[in-house]
Every structure is written in C-alpha cells, then in structure tokens.
Amino acid sequence: MSLRPPRRLGVVAICAALLGGAAGAWFFNRGVHEMAPVPPPSAPIAVASAGIGDAMPAITLPGLDGAPVDLAGFAGRPLLINVWASWCGPCVEEMPALAAFAAAQPVDGIQVLGLALDTPEGVRGFLAQVPVGYPIVLDTPGPADASVRLGNTQGLLPYTVLVDARGRIVKRKLGPFAAGEIEAWARD
C-alpha cells in the first residue's frame, strides 16, 4: 500500500497554487487608474428650520393609507402639529390628552395633526392600543425630517408646533404636555 497521494490530486493542487499566485499578482500590481475612486463623504444636509413668525414650510407626507397629505391643505384654521413616535414614552403618555383636546374642538377650532417619526407598522400597532380621531402622517427620522423643518433643531420628541390660520408658526414646544396644559398653551 502506497502512501503517496494520487498523481491527479497533485496536479490539481499545483494548478490551483499557480492560479492563486497569478490572481494575487494581478490584484496587487494593478495601476491606480484601475481602482474605483472612493466617493467623497457626503456633505451634511442643510435644511431650513422655521422659527416663530415664519410661514410653515411646504410639507407633503404620506398618511397611514399611503396617500400623500399636503399640510397646506389644513390652512384656514389653526393647526397643532404634534411630532411623536410609538417608541417615545413621553409621546405615548400625552396622546390621550391630545386626542381629547382634538375631539373637544369646535368645527372652526384648532385642528390636530400627528406627525409620526416612525414606521407604518409601529404607528398602526400603537393606534390599535391607543386610537386617536385626528389624522396621522408619517416621516422617517433624520437630519432633514419634517420636525427639523418645523423648527425642531434638537431632534427630540415629543415636539409640538402651533400654526395660525394664516399658516405662520406661532408657538413651539419641546417635550410633553403636563396634564391640562394643552388647552392653555394653545389658547395663549
């Protein structure tokens, strides 16, 4: 019985070694002109952030049904925009008070709009537990999301903006509303 490996296996091993060596030499000896350029880092996104007295920026976002909702369509009445997320504890805590405030508004009163920085699934799951009667639009959190354009330069939640009937931002609030605070905040 011979302990030598079969001759074919030796030939295959030698061929594999030669091909591997040739591929390595080709890869390491390529000229710089053959290398793909590395793209420069992307520049920070510059986005205008509205302040008190500024016109509400033009914003169109998908509703829960996926249909686009143009926020300019709420013009003619004051609009309270509450930016929230299903994973934000303080946002979740204030939702019932916002829903009660919205339900108590007369026909010509303040409209309430929820702007969820969340996934459609997260929002639907949350609303199954805590239903609200006002419209909800969706956006993806990021450095140029709708909350930033509405003045939330810190990117924290919850964030609420009050827009007057002429479309001007008149108030902003970072953080949750305390019990009974919404009515006074929106009125003053």
N, C-alpha and C positions, 0 to 999 in steps of 0.2 A: 504494500500500500504506500503510495507516494504522498508526501505532504506538500508538494508543490501545487500552487493554485493552477487551475486550468489556464491554458495559453490564451484563450479568448478574453478571459477576465482581465488578464494583464494588459492586453492590447487596448481594451476599453478604458482601463484606468489611465494608461499613458495618453490616449486621445483626449480624455476629459481634462487631464492636467494641462496639456498643450492648449486646448481651447480656453480654459480658465485663465491661463497665463496671457494668452493673446488678448482676451477681453479686458483683463486688468490693465495691460499696457496701453490698449486703445483708450480706455477711460481716463487714465491718469496723464496721458500725453496729448489729450485734445487741446486745441488752442482756446484762448479766452473767447474768441469770436464764435465758438460753437456752444458756449454755455448760455443758458437762458438768463436774461437780465432779471435781477431781483427788483420787483417794483418798489418804489419809494414808499415809506409809511404813509398811510392816508392822512391827510390834513384833518385837524379837528373840525367837526361840523359846526359852522357858525349859524346860529339861529336867532332871529329877533325874538326878544322876550317882551311881551306887552306889560305896560305899567298902568298904574291908576290914571284914569283920564284918557288912555289910549283906546282906539277902536279895537273891538275884538278881532283877532286875526281870522282870516278866511280858513276855515277848518271843515273838512268833509271826512267823516269816518264811517265805517260800517256799523250798522245796528246788529242786534243779535241774529236777525234773519239774514244778514249778509248784505242787505240793501244799503247803498250809501245814504248817509244823513248829512245834509249841509246845515251847519249850525246857524247860518244866516237865515234859515227858514224859521227860526224862533224869534226873529225881530218883531218889534211892535209891542212886546210885553217884557218886563224884567225877566232875566234868566239866571237861575242859580245853578252853576255847574260844579258838581262835586266829583273830584277825581279820587278814585279808590281802587282797591284790588281785593280779591277774595281771601288772599293770604295775609292781609293787613289787619291785625287785631283791632286797633282803634277805628278803622274804617267800618269793620263789621259791627262794632258796638254802636256807632252813630246811625247806621242805616235805618233802624225802626223809627227814630226821631225824624229823619229826613223824609221817610215815607209818610209819616203822619203830617208833617208840615206841607208836603206836596198835596195830600188829599184834602187838607183844610183850605186850600187856596180857592178863592172865587174864580169865575171864568176869566176875569181880567186881571187876576193876581199874578204872583211870581210863578213862573214855570220852573220845574226842577228837571235837570238832566244829569244822569250818572255817566261819568266817563271812566270806564274800567281799563286800567293798565294791566291787562290780564289776558288769558286765553278764553276763547268762547266756551270751552268745556268747563273751566274754572268758574266762570260767571254763571253759566246755566246751573251748575251744581249748587252754587251758593244761593241763587234765586229760587231754587226748588225748596230750600230751607227757610229763606227769608224773602218772601216775594215783595216786590215794590210795584207801585202803579205808575211810575214815571218811566220815560224812555231811557234806555242804556245804549251807549255807543262804546266801541272797543278801539284800543290803540295798543301798540307794542311799546313797552317801556324803553327809553333810550334818550340820548342827548338832544334829540330834536322832536320828542313826542309832543302831543298837544298840550300837556300840562306845562311843559317848558315854554311853549309859545304863549301860554296864558299867564306867564309870569312866575312859574314855579322853578326858579333857578337853582334851588337846593335839591330838587328831585325827591322830596319827602312826601309821604302820604299820611293822612288824607290832606287834600288841598281843595279849597273851595273859592270860587270866583263869583261875584255878583256883577251882572251886566245889566245896564239900564235899558229902557225901551228903545233908546236911540242906538244901541249897540256899543256903548262905552263901558269899559271896566270901571266900576265904582268902588269895589271892595275886594280884598283878597284875605284869605285866612289859611294859615299853615297849621295843621293839627286838628284834632277832633273838636266837635262842638260839645260843650258841657250840657247837662240836662237843662232844657228850657232856653238855651242860648240862641238857637237858630232864629226864632221869631224876632227877638230884639236886634240881633245882628243884621238881619235882612231889612228891618224897618228903619234903623238909624242911619 
